[in-house]
Amino acid sequence: VSSLPQSEKPLVVYAKMQMYVTDFDNDPMVVVCIQEKGKQPYFWRGARVWGQIYKINTWTTVECFCPLPDSFINKDDILSVFVYDTKGIVYVDDEQIKFGVYK
């Protein structure tokens, strides 16, 4: 997190990617997680993207953003962004992850 932009306004993670789901039972989420090295995450937030997917077995562009916490435990914390689905297989390509301020 030490390389995140400094701002008085809340920071957000913006994610845009191509997603391919194989079944309408899938429930994909883009997850942002922050943890101290070697410890359990102290921040975990998921954004469901299913409402952006109207067809199965085809590539679809999905977008979401996630506000980050106001503070971090220390500057060496690890921030991860990943796709999570408890119900099936989801393929992801062309990921774009950006950090910015909430306007």
C-alpha positions as CSV (number, residue, x, y, z in Angstrom):
1,V,0.0,0.0,0.0
2,S,3.0,2.3,0.3
3,S,2.8,3.1,-3.5
4,L,-0.9,4.1,-3.4
5,P,-1.6,7.8,-4.2
6,Q,-1.8,10.1,-1.2
7,S,-5.0,12.0,-0.9
8,E,-7.3,13.7,1.5
9,K,-10.3,12.1,-0.2
10,P,-11.2,8.4,0.1
11,L,-9.2,6.1,-2.3
12,V,-10.9,3.5,-4.5
13,V,-9.9,0.6,-6.6
14,Y,-11.4,0.5,-10.1
15,A,-11.4,-2.8,-11.9
16,K,-12.3,-3.5,-15.5
17,M,-11.9,-6.9,-17.2
18,Q,-13.3,-9.4,-19.6
19,M,-15.2,-12.3,-17.9
20,Y,-16.4,-15.6,-19.3
21,V,-18.9,-17.6,-17.2
22,T,-20.1,-21.1,-18.1
23,D,-23.4,-21.3,-16.2
24,F,-26.1,-19.0,-14.9
25,D,-25.5,-20.4,-11.4
26,N,-22.2,-18.6,-11.2
27,D,-21.9,-15.7,-8.9
28,P,-18.6,-13.9,-9.6
29,M,-17.3,-11.1,-7.4
30,V,-14.3,-8.9,-7.8
31,V,-12.7,-8.8,-4.3
32,V,-10.3,-6.3,-2.7
33,C,-8.4,-7.6,0.3
34,I,-5.7,-5.9,2.5
35,Q,-3.6,-7.7,5.1
36,E,-0.4,-7.5,7.0
37,K,2.2,-9.9,5.8
38,G,1.7,-13.3,7.2
39,K,-1.6,-12.4,8.9
40,Q,-5.3,-12.7,8.1
41,P,-6.9,-9.9,6.1
42,Y,-8.3,-7.0,8.0
43,F,-10.2,-5.6,5.0
44,W,-12.2,-7.7,2.5
45,R,-14.8,-6.3,0.2
46,G,-16.4,-7.9,-2.8
47,A,-18.4,-6.4,-5.6
48,R,-20.8,-8.7,-7.4
49,V,-20.7,-8.3,-11.2
50,W,-23.4,-10.8,-12.2
51,G,-25.8,-7.9,-13.1
52,Q,-23.4,-7.0,-15.9
53,I,-23.3,-10.5,-17.5
54,Y,-26.3,-11.2,-19.7
55,K,-25.0,-14.2,-21.7
56,I,-23.1,-17.3,-20.7
57,N,-20.3,-18.8,-22.7
58,T,-19.2,-15.5,-24.2
59,W,-16.7,-12.8,-23.1
60,T,-18.3,-9.8,-21.4
61,T,-16.7,-6.6,-20.2
62,V,-17.4,-6.0,-16.5
63,E,-16.5,-3.0,-14.3
64,C,-16.7,-2.2,-10.6
65,F,-15.1,0.0,-8.0
66,C,-14.4,-0.6,-4.3
67,P,-13.7,2.1,-1.7
68,L,-10.6,1.4,0.4
69,P,-10.4,1.9,4.2
70,D,-9.5,5.4,5.5
71,S,-6.3,4.0,7.0
72,F,-4.0,1.0,6.8
73,I,-2.3,-0.8,9.7
74,N,1.2,-0.1,8.1
75,K,2.7,1.0,4.8
76,D,3.9,-2.5,4.0
77,D,0.5,-4.1,4.0
78,I,-0.4,-6.2,1.0
79,L,-3.4,-5.2,-1.2
80,S,-4.8,-8.0,-3.5
81,V,-7.5,-7.8,-6.2
82,F,-9.0,-11.1,-7.4
83,V,-12.1,-12.7,-8.8
84,Y,-14.0,-15.1,-6.5
85,D,-16.8,-17.4,-7.3
86,T,-18.2,-20.1,-5.0
87,K,-20.5,-21.7,-7.5
88,G,-18.5,-22.4,-10.7
89,I,-15.7,-21.6,-13.0
90,V,-15.0,-18.0,-14.2
91,Y,-12.4,-17.1,-16.8
92,V,-10.9,-13.6,-16.7
93,D,-8.7,-11.8,-19.2
94,D,-7.5,-8.2,-20.0
95,E,-7.6,-7.0,-16.4
96,Q,-7.2,-3.3,-15.8
97,I,-6.8,-2.3,-12.1
98,K,-6.5,1.4,-11.3
99,F,-6.3,3.3,-8.0
100,G,-7.7,6.8,-7.6
101,V,-9.7,9.1,-5.4
102,Y,-13.5,9.0,-4.9
103,K,-15.1,12.0,-6.4
